[in-house]
Amino acid sequence: MSCASPQVPPPQQSLLPRVHVVFFGATAVAILVLLLANFEDLQTLLPSSFWSVSLRPAASQATNTIMSVGKRPIRFGEDCDDSATKCQYFRPIWFVREWRNDAIARHERRGSRKRSAKAPLDRCYKKMISLYSLRCRDEFVDGNRCRARGPYASSYNRTVTTHGRPLDLPQQFGYKKLYKTGGTAIDEILRKIMYQGRSMTMQIFRPLRPENNMSGAHEFMRWVAHTQHQEDLDYPVIAIVRDVIPRFISAANQLVGMKGRLQTCDSAMKDTRTLMECVVSALIGGHRDPHFESLVADMYCNVGGQNDVQNDVQFSLYSMEDISEVLAALGSKNSTEKINTSNEKNVTLTIADLTIELIHKICLWYSADVSMMRSLGFEVSHCA
């Protein structure tokens, strides 16, 4: 007799794993097709450095996010190419040219599909010009720095005094006000330096009135560009930039609370979610208000919106996250207080009133700002 072991039939294999593989494989293919169909939107929402380094000037290779830890205290006129500073250089004419070339290339790669709504970078009107030129009086000049006298009082008045604490400022510099970036507080402190400290003169280009025009500011900025190109001269132009979603929410709150500024969105008749949807629709629909303008478009407007890089002005950009330190460098005694909180509001809009779809629309609208900030290393949240 044979002692061979009886043959055991092989176990039957379940079809369930194969079904899982086919299901998840089909799902992955569907997701890939969806991403490719929305390739331009995906490019907009990811950091520009993920796709190309072309939007980063060679002289300013920033990290993904500028961290304040280990940075030197803010000193206006500092070299923003130094990694120890909290500022970054930005040239709007150069950036817009590169941004458009990159956008055209993306569009050509994707064919003729309809483009997403984005803020127009060529839109330029009087209310966008808000520029300050400051020059130190001769008696306060020390080398190439200005030992300006800061304000002595916490409230604004025109009382003349020279008892304010000394400040360390450039001998001459400019400040470009970008809306919803602490500009009202900076405006107030600059006026105090001029009227109370009596150590600096200030010219303001802010043509909000019919008798003013933009040509004076554009001529001045061309002079600034020429001055910055001289080896032995310098004229820093300071500006504050802010993350797009918090900036839009701040603008939305202000406009719905100001009579006549956004008439299509009545704060008394809508809940906060519906009201926020109305404000986003007004933004995408092209409602013109300086509080809604793209940061890139605003700076591009200030330099005249021309293609000649010889007229390009180099801005020294600081983050809204460092606004308290910016105000302290200008001598503010209340630099840690929240800005513009005194106005009573009937309704308050918050991030909770924004759906994922609305956030997506806002990020796409301000896509140039998103790319600008991320290419320079400033943090941009929510725009995933």
matplotlib code that plots the C-alpha trace (Angstrom):
import matplotlib.pyplot as plt

x = [0.0, 1.1, 1.8, 1.5, -0.6, -3.9, -4.0, -5.7, -7.6, -6.3, -8.5, -10.8, -9.7, -12.2, -13.2, -13.5, -9.8, -10.0, -13.2, -11.4, -8.5, -10.7, -12.8, -9.9, -8.1, -11.1, -11.5, -7.8, -8.2, -11.3, -9.5, -6.6, -8.9, -10.6, -7.3, -6.1, -9.4, -8.8, -5.1, -5.0, -6.9, -4.6, -1.6, -3.1, -3.8, -0.4, 2.7, 4.2, 7.5, 6.0, 5.6, 8.4, 11.0, 10.5, 8.5, 11.3, 13.9, 17.4, 18.5, 15.7, 15.5, 13.0, 12.2, 8.6, 7.6, 9.4, 9.8, 10.2, 12.3, 15.9, 15.2, 16.5, 14.2, 12.7, 14.9, 13.5, 16.0, 17.5, 18.8, 15.8, 18.1, 19.6, 18.0, 18.0, 15.5, 11.7, 11.2, 11.4, 12.0, 9.3, 9.2, 5.6, 6.4, 8.9, 6.5, 3.4, 5.4, 6.5, 3.1, 1.4, 3.9, 3.4, -0.4, -0.3, 1.9, -0.5, -3.5, -1.8, -0.9, -4.6, -6.2, -9.2, -11.1, -12.7, -10.4, -11.3, -12.3, -9.2, -8.5, -7.6, -4.0, -4.5, -7.3, -6.0, -8.0, -7.6, -8.6, -5.8, -3.1, -2.2, 1.5, 3.6, 7.0, 9.0, 12.2, 14.3, 14.9, 18.6, 19.1, 18.0, 20.3, 23.0, 25.1, 22.6, 20.0, 17.3, 17.1, 13.5, 11.5, 8.6, 5.2, 4.7, 1.0, -1.2, -3.9, -3.6, -3.2, -1.1, 0.6, 4.3, 6.9, 10.4, 10.2, 9.3, 11.8, 14.4, 13.7, 16.1, 14.7, 16.1, 17.0, 14.3, 11.8, 8.3, 5.3, 2.7, -0.6, -2.3, -5.8, -6.6, -3.0, -2.8, -2.6, -4.8, -2.6, 0.5, -1.0, -1.7, 1.8, 3.4, 1.3, 2.4, 6.1, 5.5, 3.3, 4.6, 8.2, 8.7, 11.7, 10.4, 8.5, 5.8, 4.1, 1.0, -0.2, -3.8, -6.0, -9.4, -10.8, -11.8, -9.2, -6.4, -5.0, -2.6, 0.1, 1.9, 2.3, 3.4, 6.0, 7.2, 7.5, 9.5, 11.9, 12.1, 12.9, 15.7, 17.0, 17.0, 19.1, 21.9, 24.7, 25.2, 21.5, 18.7, 15.0, 13.2, 9.5, 7.8, 4.5, 2.6, 1.1, -1.5, -2.8, -5.7, -8.5, -8.1, -7.7, -10.9, -12.9, -11.7, -12.6, -16.0, -16.8, -15.8, -17.8, -21.0, -20.8, -20.3, -23.4, -23.5, -20.2, -21.9, -25.5, -26.3, -25.5, -27.8, -26.4, -29.8, -31.7, -29.3, -27.8, -24.0, -23.6, -25.9, -24.3, -20.8, -22.0, -23.3, -20.0, -18.0, -20.4, -19.7, -16.0, -16.0, -18.5, -15.9, -17.2, -14.7, -13.5, -9.9, -10.5, -11.1, -8.1, -5.4, -2.1, -0.1, -2.5, -2.3, 1.5, 1.5, -0.9, 1.4, 4.4, 2.3, 1.5, 4.1, 6.3, 9.5, 11.5, 13.6, 10.5, 10.1, 10.2, 11.6, 9.2, 10.4, 7.5, 6.7, 4.0, 0.9, 2.0, 4.7, 2.5, 3.0, 6.8, 6.4, 4.4, 6.9, 9.7, 7.8, 7.4, 3.9, 3.0, 0.1, 1.6, 0.2, -3.4, -5.8, -6.3, -9.6, -11.8, -13.6, -16.3, -19.5, -20.8, -24.3, -22.9, -19.5, -18.4, -15.9, -14.0, -16.9, -19.2, -17.0, -17.7, -14.9, -16.3, -16.2, -12.7, -11.7, -13.2, -11.5, -8.1, -8.5, -9.5, -6.4, -4.2, -1.5, -1.3, -1.1, 1.8, 3.5, 3.4, 4.4, 7.2, 8.6, 8.2, 5.2, 2.6, -0.7, -3.3, -6.5, -5.5, -4.5]
y = [0.0, 3.5, 5.8, 8.9, 11.7, 12.4, 15.4, 18.4, 20.6, 24.2, 26.7, 28.7, 32.3, 35.0, 37.5, 40.3, 41.5, 41.7, 43.8, 46.1, 46.5, 47.3, 49.7, 51.7, 51.6, 53.1, 55.7, 56.7, 57.1, 59.2, 61.5, 61.9, 62.9, 65.4, 67.0, 67.2, 68.8, 71.5, 71.7, 75.5, 75.9, 73.4, 75.3, 78.5, 77.0, 75.3, 77.4, 78.9, 77.4, 73.9, 74.6, 77.0, 79.1, 81.8, 84.0, 84.2, 86.9, 85.4, 87.9, 86.8, 83.0, 82.8, 79.8, 78.4, 80.3, 83.2, 82.5, 85.4, 83.3, 84.3, 87.4, 90.8, 93.6, 95.6, 98.5, 100.3, 100.6, 97.3, 94.9, 92.6, 90.1, 89.3, 86.2, 87.6, 90.4, 90.0, 91.8, 90.7, 92.7, 92.8, 94.4, 94.6, 95.2, 92.2, 90.0, 90.8, 90.1, 86.7, 85.9, 86.5, 84.5, 81.6, 82.0, 82.0, 78.9, 77.1, 78.1, 76.9, 73.5, 73.1, 74.1, 76.5, 75.6, 78.6, 80.4, 81.0, 84.4, 86.3, 89.8, 92.1, 93.3, 96.2, 97.8, 101.1, 104.1, 107.0, 105.4, 102.9, 105.6, 106.0, 106.8, 108.7, 110.3, 111.2, 113.1, 113.9, 117.5, 118.4, 119.0, 115.4, 113.7, 111.5, 110.0, 108.3, 107.8, 110.1, 110.4, 111.5, 112.4, 110.1, 111.1, 111.9, 111.3, 108.3, 110.4, 112.4, 116.2, 118.9, 120.1, 120.9, 119.2, 117.9, 115.7, 112.4, 109.6, 109.4, 107.0, 105.3, 105.8, 106.1, 109.6, 109.4, 106.6, 105.9, 104.1, 102.5, 101.9, 98.7, 98.4, 96.2, 95.9, 98.2, 101.3, 103.5, 103.0, 103.6, 106.8, 108.1, 107.5, 109.1, 112.2, 112.3, 112.2, 115.0, 117.3, 116.4, 115.4, 118.1, 116.0, 114.9, 116.4, 114.3, 114.4, 112.4, 111.1, 110.1, 111.4, 110.5, 113.9, 115.0, 117.7, 115.2, 112.8, 109.9, 111.4, 113.1, 109.8, 108.0, 110.6, 110.4, 106.6, 106.9, 109.2, 106.5, 103.8, 106.0, 106.8, 103.1, 102.2, 104.6, 102.9, 105.6, 106.4, 104.5, 105.1, 102.2, 101.9, 100.0, 98.1, 95.5, 92.4, 90.1, 86.6, 86.7, 85.1, 87.1, 90.3, 89.6, 88.9, 92.2, 94.0, 92.3, 93.4, 97.0, 97.3, 95.8, 98.2, 101.3, 102.8, 102.9, 101.0, 97.6, 98.3, 94.9, 93.2, 94.6, 93.4, 94.0, 91.5, 88.5, 85.9, 85.9, 82.9, 84.4, 87.8, 86.3, 84.6, 88.0, 89.7, 87.0, 87.3, 91.1, 90.5, 88.0, 90.2, 93.0, 95.4, 98.2, 99.2, 99.8, 97.4, 94.6, 95.2, 92.7, 93.6, 93.0, 95.1, 98.0, 98.1, 97.6, 100.6, 102.7, 102.3, 103.2, 99.7, 99.9, 97.2, 99.1, 97.5, 100.7, 102.2, 99.2, 100.2, 97.8, 97.5, 96.3, 94.0, 93.1, 90.7, 91.8, 89.2, 91.8, 94.9, 95.5, 95.6, 97.9, 100.3, 100.1, 100.9, 104.1, 105.0, 103.9, 103.6, 101.3, 99.0, 95.8, 97.0, 95.6, 97.9, 99.6, 97.9, 101.1, 101.1, 99.5, 96.8, 95.4, 92.1, 90.4, 88.0, 85.3, 82.4, 80.2, 81.9, 80.7, 77.4, 75.5, 76.6, 80.2, 79.9, 78.3, 81.3, 83.9, 82.1, 82.0, 85.6, 86.6, 84.0, 86.6, 87.6, 84.0, 83.3, 86.6, 85.9, 82.3, 82.9, 85.4, 83.1, 84.7, 82.3, 81.9, 79.8, 78.2, 78.3, 74.6]
z = [0.0, -0.7, 2.3, 0.2, 1.9, 0.4, -1.9, -0.4, -2.9, -3.0, -1.2, -3.3, -3.7, -2.8, -5.5, -2.9, -3.0, -6.8, -6.5, -4.1, -6.4, -9.4, -7.4, -5.9, -9.2, -11.0, -8.2, -8.6, -12.3, -11.8, -9.3, -11.7, -14.6, -12.3, -11.3, -14.9, -15.9, -13.2, -13.7, -13.8, -10.6, -8.9, -10.0, -8.6, -5.2, -4.8, -4.1, -7.2, -6.2, -6.6, -10.4, -11.2, -9.6, -12.3, -10.0, -7.5, -8.2, -8.1, -5.4, -3.1, -2.8, 0.1, 2.1, 2.0, 5.1, 6.7, 10.4, 12.9, 15.3, 15.1, 13.0, 13.8, 15.0, 12.1, 11.0, 8.0, 5.1, 6.0, 3.3, 2.6, 0.9, 4.3, 5.6, 9.2, 8.2, 8.1, 4.8, 1.2, -2.0, -4.6, -8.1, -9.4, -13.1, -13.2, -11.3, -13.4, -16.6, -15.3, -13.9, -17.2, -19.2, -16.7, -17.0, -20.8, -20.8, -18.5, -20.6, -23.8, -22.3, -21.2, -24.4, -24.7, -21.5, -19.9, -17.5, -13.8, -12.5, -11.3, -10.2, -13.2, -12.7, -15.2, -13.3, -11.9, -10.7, -8.4, -5.1, -5.5, -5.3, -1.6, -1.2, 1.3, 0.7, 3.8, 4.1, 7.2, 8.1, 7.9, 11.6, 12.4, 9.8, 11.3, 8.5, 6.2, 8.9, 10.4, 14.2, 13.9, 16.9, 17.6, 18.9, 22.6, 22.9, 22.2, 20.5, 17.3, 17.5, 15.9, 19.0, 18.3, 20.4, 20.2, 23.3, 21.5, 21.8, 19.0, 16.2, 13.7, 10.2, 6.7, 5.7, 3.0, 2.4, 1.1, 2.4, 0.1, 1.8, 0.9, 2.1, 5.1, 6.1, 9.1, 6.9, 9.1, 12.1, 10.1, 8.6, 12.1, 13.4, 10.3, 10.8, 14.4, 13.4, 11.0, 13.2, 16.7, 16.2, 13.5, 12.3, 8.9, 6.0, 4.3, 0.9, 0.5, -2.9, -2.1, -5.0, -3.5, -4.5, -8.0, -8.2, -7.8, -10.4, -10.6, -12.8, -9.9, -8.0, -11.2, -11.9, -8.3, -8.5, -11.7, -9.8, -7.0, -9.5, -11.0, -7.5, -6.5, -9.6, -8.5, -6.6, -4.1, -3.4, -1.9, -1.4, 0.3, -0.2, 2.6, 2.3, 4.3, 2.8, 4.3, 3.8, 1.3, 3.3, 6.5, 4.4, 2.4, 5.6, 7.1, 3.9, 3.8, 7.4, 6.6, 3.4, 4.7, 7.6, 5.5, 4.1, 0.3, -0.2, -1.0, -1.6, -3.1, 0.3, 3.0, 6.4, 8.0, 5.8, 5.6, 7.9, 8.0, 5.7, 3.0, 3.5, 3.0, -0.2, -1.4, -0.7, -2.5, -5.5, -5.6, -5.5, -8.4, -10.2, -10.4, -7.7, -7.6, -4.2, -3.0, -0.1, -2.6, -4.9, -5.4, -3.5, -6.7, -8.8, -6.3, -6.3, -10.1, -10.4, -8.3, -10.5, -13.6, -14.8, -17.5, -19.0, -18.8, -16.0, -15.7, -14.1, -11.7, -8.0, -5.5, -2.6, 0.9, 2.0, 5.6, 6.7, 8.5, 11.2, 12.1, 12.1, 15.9, 15.3, 12.3, 14.4, 17.2, 14.8, 14.0, 17.7, 18.4, 22.1, 21.4, 18.8, 20.4, 20.3, 17.7, 14.7, 13.8, 16.5, 17.7, 15.0, 16.1, 13.7, 13.3, 12.0, 12.1, 9.4, 10.2, 8.6, 9.7, 7.2, 4.3, 2.7, 1.0, -2.4, -1.4, -0.1, -3.4, -5.4, -3.2, -3.6, -7.3, -7.5, -5.6, -7.3, -8.1, -4.5, -3.4, -5.8, -4.9, -1.1, -1.4, -3.8, -1.3, 1.6, 3.4, 4.8, 3.0, 4.8, 3.6, -0.1, -0.1]

ax = plt.figure().add_subplot(projection="3d")
ax.plot(x, y, z, "-o")
ax.set_aspect("equal")
plt.show()
